[in-house]
Amino acid sequence: MEILFGIVAAVVVLMAVLIVVFEYRIRQPDMLVLYETKGQIALSSGLLYPRHFSLPIKRTTCPIQLTVEATAAGNLGVNVKLLGSVAPAMEHIQMLVRVGGWNSEAIARAAEETSIQLEGLVKEYAEQAEIGALSSTGLVDYLKEHSAQFKEKFGVELISLAVHSIEPADAEIADALRQQEQARLLEQTERLNNQARVSAAKAKYQADEEIAEMEHALELKKGTIKKAMLEQENALAQKRLEDELIRSRLRLAFEKEELEILKNNPELLVLTPQAARLAEASQGLKNARTVISLSPQDLAGSELLNLFQNMLNTALEAKKNG
């Protein structure tokens, strides 16, 4: 009996192991495992999941490539090519399953619905502007403004989006737009060149004006320095003149004192330079008359001349009497 129970237990354990091996799978790091609980779709965070009661979805982006034939203002056709990618929106998994179904290709199906929505938005944007005003940047901004509805409606979020091209459907219109763009670029280039020339002329004018102002300031500074130097020279000349006047006055005072001494002491006249010259001349010509030429400087002052004459007269009289 115990052996029978042991065999049954072994069989049960073996079946349980086989069920686990057959039913459960290990969740990969890039997998989202969905399961239903109480009518709601939830994410499984466990390492193992039952494959028949769960939906594994790759957590990868799904590419979108879309060509839209839209109509711009004036009923002009335009072809728009879009490139982008979508990924599951974690907070809107319920809508992803509702749109894509309980299927591993749910993201691809949601991407198709998203492409349809994008096509409608592109047409809506094109109808609001003229064909010449359509731009890749404006279209991308417009689509990104409405990107929130993709999460709410399809359970995916827009990862990337780029406009590959926006071209008129009519080749003549496309050529006309190219010519307009070329003309605009040439006009802009010419305007920039003119602005550059004007800026260069303004810069040169300002530089010349600043140079003229600096030269004027330099001339004023030179004039100020020259004036200061002239004032210094005048002051020095005035000082030299005053010193010369002082020396002349001192010399005149000295001569007055000398004359006063000679006046009071006539015998000192023999010590004067005039008397010395007279004595020298008399020694050279013993019996001749000596003619002494006295310059006006030598005879400066009538008193000296009178004293000298008196001294000579006195000497001559003494000689005669002797």
C-alpha positions as CSV (number, residue, x, y, z in Angstrom):
1,M,0.0,0.0,0.0
2,E,2.8,2.4,0.9
3,I,4.5,1.5,-2.3
4,L,1.4,2.4,-4.3
5,F,1.2,5.8,-2.5
6,G,4.8,6.4,-3.3
7,I,4.3,5.6,-6.9
8,V,1.3,7.9,-7.1
9,A,3.2,10.7,-5.4
10,A,6.1,10.3,-7.7
11,V,3.8,10.4,-10.7
12,V,2.1,13.6,-9.4
13,V,5.4,15.3,-8.8
14,L,6.6,14.3,-12.2
15,M,3.4,15.6,-13.8
16,A,3.8,18.9,-11.9
17,V,7.3,19.3,-13.1
18,L,6.3,18.5,-16.6
19,I,3.4,21.1,-16.4
20,V,5.8,23.7,-15.1
21,V,8.4,23.0,-17.8
22,F,5.7,22.9,-20.5
23,E,3.6,25.9,-19.4
24,Y,5.9,28.4,-17.7
25,R,8.5,30.5,-19.5
26,I,11.3,32.8,-18.3
27,R,10.6,36.5,-19.0
28,Q,13.3,38.1,-21.1
29,P,14.5,41.6,-20.1
30,D,13.1,43.2,-23.3
31,M,9.7,41.5,-22.9
32,L,6.5,43.0,-21.6
33,V,4.3,40.2,-20.1
34,L,0.6,41.1,-20.0
35,Y,-2.1,39.2,-18.1
36,E,-5.8,39.7,-17.4
37,T,-7.1,40.1,-13.9
38,K,-10.6,41.2,-13.0
39,G,-11.3,42.3,-16.5
40,Q,-8.2,44.6,-16.6
41,I,-4.9,44.2,-18.4
42,A,-1.9,44.4,-16.1
43,L,1.9,43.9,-16.4
44,S,3.6,41.0,-14.9
45,S,6.8,41.7,-13.0
46,G,7.7,38.1,-12.1
47,L,10.6,36.1,-13.7
48,L,8.3,33.2,-14.7
49,Y,4.9,33.5,-16.5
50,P,2.4,31.0,-17.9
51,R,2.5,31.2,-21.6
52,H,-1.2,30.2,-22.2
53,F,-2.5,32.9,-19.7
54,S,-0.1,35.7,-20.6
55,L,0.8,37.8,-23.6
56,P,4.5,38.5,-24.1
57,I,5.2,41.6,-26.2
58,K,8.6,42.8,-27.4
59,R,9.6,46.1,-25.8
60,T,11.0,47.4,-29.0
61,T,10.0,50.3,-31.3
62,C,7.9,49.7,-34.4
63,P,9.0,51.7,-37.5
64,I,6.5,53.9,-39.5
65,Q,7.0,54.9,-43.1
66,L,4.2,56.9,-44.6
67,T,3.6,58.6,-47.9
68,V,0.6,61.1,-47.9
69,E,-1.0,62.7,-50.8
70,A,-2.4,65.9,-49.4
71,T,-3.9,69.1,-50.8
72,A,-2.6,72.5,-49.9
73,A,-4.6,75.8,-50.1
74,G,-5.7,76.5,-53.6
75,N,-6.4,72.8,-54.2
76,L,-2.7,72.1,-55.1
77,G,-1.5,68.6,-54.6
78,V,1.5,67.9,-52.4
79,N,3.3,64.6,-51.5
80,V,4.6,64.2,-48.0
81,K,6.9,61.4,-46.8
82,L,7.2,60.7,-43.1
83,L,9.5,58.5,-41.2
84,G,9.1,57.6,-37.5
85,S,8.7,55.0,-34.8
86,V,6.3,54.1,-32.0
87,A,6.7,52.1,-28.8
88,P,4.2,50.8,-26.2
89,A,2.9,53.4,-23.8
90,M,3.3,51.7,-20.4
91,E,0.5,53.7,-18.8
92,H,-2.0,52.9,-21.6
93,I,-1.4,49.1,-22.1
94,Q,-5.2,48.6,-21.9
95,M,-5.7,50.7,-25.1
96,L,-2.8,48.9,-26.8
97,V,-4.5,45.5,-26.3
98,R,-7.9,46.9,-27.3
99,V,-6.5,48.3,-30.6
100,G,-4.0,45.5,-31.5
101,G,-5.8,42.6,-29.9
102,W,-4.5,39.8,-27.6
103,N,-1.6,39.2,-30.0
104,S,2.1,39.5,-30.1
105,E,1.7,41.8,-33.1
106,A,-0.4,44.2,-31.2
107,I,2.2,47.0,-31.5
108,A,2.4,46.6,-35.3
109,R,-1.4,46.8,-35.5
110,A,-1.4,49.9,-33.3
111,A,1.3,51.4,-35.5
112,E,-0.9,51.0,-38.5
113,E,-3.7,52.8,-36.7
114,T,-1.2,55.5,-35.8
115,S,-0.2,55.8,-39.4
116,I,-3.8,56.4,-40.4
117,Q,-4.1,59.1,-37.7
118,L,-0.9,60.7,-38.9
119,E,-2.1,60.8,-42.5
120,G,-5.2,62.6,-41.4
121,L,-3.1,65.1,-39.4
122,V,-0.8,65.7,-42.3
123,K,-3.7,66.5,-44.6
124,E,-5.2,68.7,-42.0
125,Y,-2.0,70.7,-41.7
126,A,-1.5,71.0,-45.5
127,E,-5.0,72.3,-46.0
128,Q,-4.3,75.2,-43.6
129,A,-1.4,76.7,-45.5
130,E,-0.4,77.6,-49.0
131,I,1.9,75.2,-50.8
132,G,4.9,77.7,-50.6
133,A,4.4,78.0,-46.8
134,L,4.6,74.3,-46.1
135,S,7.7,73.3,-44.2
136,S,9.2,70.2,-42.6
137,T,9.7,72.0,-39.2
138,G,6.2,73.3,-39.1
139,L,4.7,69.9,-40.0
140,V,6.8,68.1,-37.3
141,D,5.8,70.7,-34.7
142,Y,2.1,70.3,-35.6
143,L,2.3,66.5,-35.4
144,K,4.1,66.6,-32.0
145,E,1.4,68.9,-30.6
146,H,-1.2,66.1,-31.3
147,S,1.1,63.2,-30.3
148,A,-0.6,62.9,-26.9
149,Q,-3.7,61.5,-28.6
150,F,-1.7,58.5,-29.9
151,K,-1.2,57.2,-26.3
152,E,-4.9,57.7,-25.4
153,K,-6.3,56.2,-28.6
154,F,-3.8,53.5,-29.5
155,G,-1.7,52.8,-26.4
156,V,1.6,53.8,-28.2
157,E,3.9,56.8,-27.9
158,L,5.7,58.5,-30.7
159,I,9.4,58.0,-30.2
160,S,10.7,59.7,-33.3
161,L,9.3,61.5,-36.3
162,A,10.9,63.2,-39.3
163,V,9.7,64.6,-42.6
164,H,11.6,63.0,-45.4
165,S,10.2,65.3,-48.1
166,I,7.4,67.8,-49.0
167,E,7.1,68.2,-52.7
168,P,4.3,69.5,-54.9
169,A,2.6,66.8,-57.0
170,D,2.8,69.0,-60.1
171,A,6.4,69.1,-61.5
172,E,5.9,72.7,-62.9
173,I,4.8,73.9,-59.5
174,A,7.8,72.2,-57.9
175,D,10.1,73.9,-60.4
176,A,8.4,77.3,-59.9
177,L,8.9,76.9,-56.1
178,R,12.5,76.0,-56.6
179,Q,13.0,79.1,-58.7
180,Q,11.3,81.2,-56.1
181,E,13.5,79.8,-53.4
182,Q,16.6,80.4,-55.5
183,A,15.5,84.0,-56.1
184,R,14.8,84.4,-52.4
185,L,18.2,83.1,-51.5
186,L,19.9,85.3,-54.0
187,E,18.0,88.3,-52.8
188,Q,18.9,87.4,-49.2
189,T,22.5,87.0,-50.1
190,E,22.6,90.3,-51.9
191,R,20.9,92.0,-48.9
192,L,23.4,90.5,-46.6
193,N,26.3,91.6,-48.8
194,N,24.9,95.1,-48.9
195,Q,24.5,95.1,-45.1
196,A,28.1,93.9,-44.8
197,R,29.3,96.8,-47.0
198,V,27.2,99.3,-45.0
199,S,28.5,97.8,-41.8
200,A,32.1,98.1,-43.1
201,A,31.5,101.7,-44.2
202,K,30.0,102.6,-40.8
203,A,33.0,100.9,-39.1
204,K,35.4,102.8,-41.2
205,Y,33.6,106.1,-40.6
206,Q,33.6,105.5,-36.9
207,A,37.2,104.6,-37.0
208,D,38.1,107.7,-38.9
209,E,36.0,109.8,-36.5
210,E,37.7,108.3,-33.5
211,I,41.2,108.8,-35.1
212,A,40.3,112.5,-35.9
213,E,39.1,113.0,-32.3
214,M,42.3,111.4,-31.0
215,E,44.5,113.5,-33.3
216,H,42.6,116.6,-32.2
217,A,43.0,115.7,-28.5
218,L,46.7,115.0,-29.2
219,E,47.1,118.5,-30.8
220,L,45.3,120.1,-27.9
221,K,47.6,118.2,-25.5
222,K,50.7,119.3,-27.5
223,G,49.5,122.9,-27.4
224,T,49.0,122.6,-23.6
225,I,52.4,121.2,-23.2
226,K,54.0,123.8,-25.5
227,K,52.2,126.5,-23.6
228,A,53.5,125.2,-20.3
229,M,57.0,125.0,-21.7
230,L,56.8,128.6,-22.9
231,E,55.5,129.7,-19.5
232,Q,58.5,127.9,-17.9
233,E,60.9,129.5,-20.4
234,N,59.4,132.9,-19.8
235,A,59.6,132.4,-16.1
236,L,63.3,131.4,-16.4
237,A,64.0,134.4,-18.6
238,Q,62.3,136.6,-16.1
239,K,64.3,135.1,-13.4
240,R,67.6,135.6,-15.3
241,L,66.6,139.2,-16.0
242,E,65.9,139.8,-12.4
243,D,69.2,138.2,-11.4
244,E,71.0,140.4,-14.0
245,L,69.4,143.5,-12.6
246,I,70.4,142.5,-9.1
247,R,74.0,141.9,-10.2
248,S,74.0,145.3,-12.1
249,R,72.6,147.0,-9.1
250,L,75.2,145.4,-6.9
251,R,78.0,146.3,-9.4
252,L,76.7,149.9,-9.5
253,A,76.6,150.1,-5.7
254,F,80.1,148.8,-5.6
255,E,81.4,151.3,-8.1
256,K,79.7,154.1,-6.1
257,E,81.4,153.0,-3.0
258,E,84.7,152.8,-4.9
259,L,84.3,156.3,-6.2
260,E,83.4,157.5,-2.7
261,I,86.6,156.0,-1.4
262,L,88.7,157.6,-4.2
263,K,87.0,160.9,-3.6
264,N,87.9,160.9,0.0
265,N,91.4,159.5,-0.6
266,P,92.8,160.9,-3.9
267,E,96.2,159.2,-3.2
268,L,94.5,155.9,-4.0
269,L,94.1,156.9,-7.6
270,V,97.6,155.7,-8.3
271,L,96.3,152.2,-7.6
272,T,93.7,152.4,-10.3
273,P,94.2,150.6,-13.7
274,Q,94.3,154.0,-15.5
275,A,97.2,155.2,-13.4
276,A,99.0,151.9,-13.9
277,R,98.8,152.3,-17.6
278,L,100.0,155.9,-17.4
279,A,103.0,154.8,-15.4
280,E,103.8,152.0,-17.8
281,A,103.7,154.4,-20.7
282,S,106.0,156.9,-19.0
283,Q,108.6,154.2,-18.3
284,G,108.7,153.3,-22.0
285,L,109.1,156.9,-23.4
286,K,111.3,158.8,-21.0
287,N,111.4,162.3,-22.7
288,A,108.3,162.0,-24.8
289,R,104.8,163.0,-24.1
290,T,102.6,160.1,-23.3
291,V,99.2,160.0,-24.8
292,I,96.8,157.9,-22.9
293,S,93.6,156.9,-24.6
294,L,90.9,156.3,-22.1
295,S,87.8,154.6,-23.2
296,P,84.4,155.9,-22.0
297,Q,84.3,153.0,-19.6
298,D,87.5,154.1,-18.1
299,L,86.2,157.6,-17.7
300,A,82.9,156.6,-16.3
301,G,81.6,159.3,-14.0
302,S,82.8,162.9,-14.0
303,E,84.0,162.8,-10.4
304,L,86.7,160.2,-11.2
305,L,87.9,162.3,-14.1
306,N,88.1,165.4,-11.9
307,L,89.9,163.6,-9.2
308,F,92.4,162.2,-11.6
309,Q,93.0,165.7,-13.2
310,N,93.5,167.2,-9.7
311,M,96.0,164.5,-8.9
312,L,97.9,165.1,-12.1
313,N,97.9,168.9,-11.6
314,T,99.2,168.4,-8.1
315,A,102.0,166.1,-9.3
316,L,103.0,168.6,-12.1
317,E,103.1,171.5,-9.7
318,A,105.2,169.6,-7.3
319,K,107.6,168.8,-10.1
320,K,107.9,172.4,-11.2
321,N,108.6,173.6,-7.7
322,G,111.2,171.1,-7.2
